[in-house]
Amino acid sequence: LAALAPWGTRAAGFTPTTAIVQAAETALGGAGVQVQATVDAALRMPTCTQPLVGTALGPRMAEVRCPDTPGWRLTVPARVRREADVVVLTSPVRAGQPIDAARLAVQRRDLAAGSGAGMADPAQVAGRVARRALPAGAVVSAGDLADGAGALKRGDPVVLVSKGGGIEVRVGGRALGAALPGAVVAVENLASRRIVRGRVVGEGVVEVLQ
């Protein structure tokens, strides 16, 4: 607990530590937030003639200020729980894999424990493509999901583009897996029935790797 206080001549008495705790907890609190501020019970700060002012300095730190002239300031640490109903995965998904609704559940989580912002509605997640591999139990955030532009799902029709010797050949194909733009995916050539590998270079366009 850090204290910066001009200790000049003051009226006798001290500010109750309970008042400092309350100001800190009010600054860090909010809907669904549980705060437990920590102040040494032996702390002696001069009496403040005006209401204390609390300001959040971060997710787990508040500043409590006495607005008297002269006044004083304290930084007060706190334990914070931010609970909310968020969408979690019931089974792992791979990078580039669409997330189906059967893999999703809504659970109450402490978001202050590093779970991220999270998403509240499974409909916001179902059918979206995972930007990275996610384990079972992971809270799904917007940053975990690709925007879907140009992403392929298994079975999607594609245009296979083959280039060589200054010639470009295009034929129809079918994606055999999910892939994000720039990723490599296996594709069936519908004309020859051959399986080739190519890179997703556009929406529904796969360039064959030579």
Sequence and secondary structure as in RCSB ss.txt:
>XXXX:A:sequence
LAALAPWGTRAAGFTPTTAIVQAAETALGGAGVQVQATVDAALRMPTCTQPLVGTALGPRMAEVRCPDTPGWRLT
VPARVRREADVVVLTSPVRAGQPIDAARLAVQRRDLAAGSGAGMADPAQVAGRVARRALPAGAVVSAGDLADGAG
ALKRGDPVVLVSKGGGIEVRVGGRALGAALPGAVVAVENLASRRIVRGRVVGEGVVEVLQ
>XXXX:A:secstr
 EEE    S  S EE HHHHHHHHHHHH  TTEEEEE   TT  EE  SS  EEEEEETTEEEEEE SSS EEEE
EEEEEEEEEEEEEESS B TT B  GGGEEEEEEEGGGTT S  S GGGTTT BBSS B TT B  GGGB   TT
 B TT EEEEEEEETTEEEEEEEEESS B TT EEEEEETTT  EEEEEEEETTEEEE  
